[in-house]
Amino acid sequence: MKGSVRFENVTKRFGEVVALKPLSLDIAPGTLCTLLGPSGCGKTTTLRLIAGLESASEGRILIGGQDVTHLSATYRRVSMVFQSYALFPHMTVLENVGYGLAVKGTPKAEVRDRAEAGLDLVGLKGFGARLPSELSGGQQQRVAVARAIVLEPEVLLLDEPLSNLDAKLRRHVREEIRQIQQRLGLTAVYVTHDQEEAMAVSDRIIVMKNAEIAQEGTPEDLYDRPASAFIADFIGDANVIPVEVAKAGPEAEIRLLDRTYALPLAWPATGPAQLVLRPHQLRLSRDAGDGMLPAEVSYAAWLGNSVQYTLTTPAGSLFAIASPQSEGFRKGDSLHVAFRATDARLVPAASGR
C-alpha cells in the first residue's frame, strides 16, 4: 500500500483545546484527496499530523502501511508545498529545487540532474538560473511543487497552495498540479477552503467542520447527495428550504407552504426536513403553473455566461442561475418558480427546529 495514508482514531489537543476530535480516515495510493472546510475546522492540523509537524495526542498514523505516529518529519517520506512557497530568495531556481536533495547528501551531479528534471516536469525548463524574484507567482508555485516532487515522496502535501494567486492563474496552476499528480501517480493530500478548487482537482473530498469529518466522498457524491444543509451550502451554492415530510418511505411526499410535492427519493420518517435545490435547477417563468411559487426579482446580475437572480418568495429568499439566452428578468419583475421532482434532495431539519 505504498503511498496510502491511514488515521486510526487520531486526536490532537493543544492544552485544553481539542483541535482534532477522534478521526479515522483512509486515503488510497495514487489519489488526490482534499481536506475542505472553513477556517478552524481542523484540516490544516490534519495535514500537519501527516507531515509530522505536529504529534498526535492519541491514535495511530500510518503511511504506506508503516506506523509513523512517533516518527519526526525528517523520517517520513512526505513532501510539503506551503502556502507561502518558502523559496530562498538568494538561491537560483535550480538551487531551490535541489535544496532538499543537497541537504540529504545527494551527490552534486545527481542533485543537478534531478532538479533539472523536476523543472522540466512542471514546465520550467531553462528557468534554473533565475532568482525567485524574477518569476511570476504562478511560476514560483511551480518551483515549490518541483522542489517537493524531486524528493520522490510517498505522499505530497499541499497547504492552500493557490491562495496567493489571482482567479485566472489559480485555475491554470491547479490544472497543472492535477496533471503532474496523475502523471506521476502520486498520493496527494490537498488543503483548501475553496470548494470550486476542491471539486476541480480531487478524486475524493473530506469536508471538515468543528474538528471532525462532516462528510466524505467523490465531488459528485457531495454535490448530488449532501448529508446536511452545511454540506449542501458548502459544496456549491444551494437553496435550503424548510419543509414538512408528510409521507416517508421509498418515495417521499413533502409539504411546502400550501403545496404538496411527490419526490422520487427515499426518506426515513415524517416530520420537519429541509429541501435542497441548486440555483441552476430553478425554472423561472412569467406564467403560473401547478406547484409553482410566486416570486419577485430583488436583484439581477448579468455575468456574460449566466444571469444570476435573487428572488423574494413566500418560502424565503432564493438564488437562481439562468442561461443568458433565457428570458430575461429585471429587478421588480413578478414571476413564478418551479423545480423538477428528480432534482430535489432532502436533508435533516436544522437543529433546534
Number of C-alpha atoms within 10 A of each C-alpha: 11 15 24 20 23 22 22 15 15 22 23 23 14 9 7 6 8 15 20 23 17 17 19 16 15 12 19 19 19 21 20 25 25 29 25 28 26 16 13 14 21 23 30 21 19 25 20 17 20 26 24 21 13 16 21 22 15 16 15 18 25 17 23 17 13 14 13 19 22 11 13 13 18 10 10 18 17 23 23 24 23 18 16 15 19 12 22 15 12 11 15 19 31 27 23 24 31 26 22 17 21 16 8 9 9 14 10 12 9 13 21 20 12 21 27 23 17 25 24 15 18 21 15 18 13 12 19 20 11 14 19 23 14 13 14 11 18 18 17 21 27 24 28 25 27 29 28 25 26 22 21 14 18 22 29 24 27 23 21 17 25 24 14 15 15 11 10 8 14 18 15 11 19 18 15 16 18 16 14 17 19 15 11 12 14 22 25 31 24 25 25 22 20 17 19 14 18 25 20 13 21 21 18 23 26 24 26 22 19 17 21 20 22 15 17 21 17 15 22 14 14 23 20 16 16 22 18 20 22 17 22 23 16 21 23 15 16 23 20 25 19 21 19 18 24 16 18 16 12 11 13 20 19 23 16 18 12 6 11 15 15 15 20 15 16 14 20 12 13 15 14 18 22 22 22 23 23 23 19 16 17 20 15 23 18 14 11 14 12 7 15 17 19 21 24 21 20 16 16 18 14 14 10 8 9 15 18 19 22 19 24 18 16 12 15 12 16 23 19 22 20 20 15 14 9 10 10 14 20 13 14 14 14 17 19 20 22 17 17 12 12 10 14 16 22 26 22 15 19 13 5 4 7
